[in-house]
């Protein structure tokens, strides 16, 4: 899935910033994009959550 999404123009991945399926998809997306450039990934997290080590961490 991440490989096919990579080729879409103006596409960004938005997650809820919690572990699980969303994290797996986001990490796969990040890995695929890192072959060429930084992936446009954003995590909207509740305050107090630990920052993820990739993407842009935003707080609600």
C-alpha positions, -999 to 999 in steps of 0.1 A, spaced: 0 0 0 27 25 9 45 19 -24 13 29 -43 6 59 -22 41 72 -26 34 81 -63 4 103 -55 10 140 -59 2 162 -29 -4 133 -6 4 133 31 -2 107 57 -20 117 89 -21 94 120 -35 97 155 0 92 169 -7 60 188 8 25 183 -9 -1 162 -20 -4 126 -16 33 120 20 32 132 28 2 110 14 19 79 32 51 87 65 34 92 61 15 59 52 48 42 83 64 57 106 36 46 93 37 11 97 75 8 131 76 24 145 60 -7 142 94 -24 131 121 1 114 128 34 79 115 37 50 139 45 38 122 77 20 141 105 10 127 139 -18 144 158 -12 134 194 -28 141 227 -6 162 250 17 141 271 22 113 246 58 104 237 71 119 204 76 95 175 110 93 160 98 101 124 73 124 108 61 157 123 46 154 157 16 178 164 -4 181 196 -41 183 201 
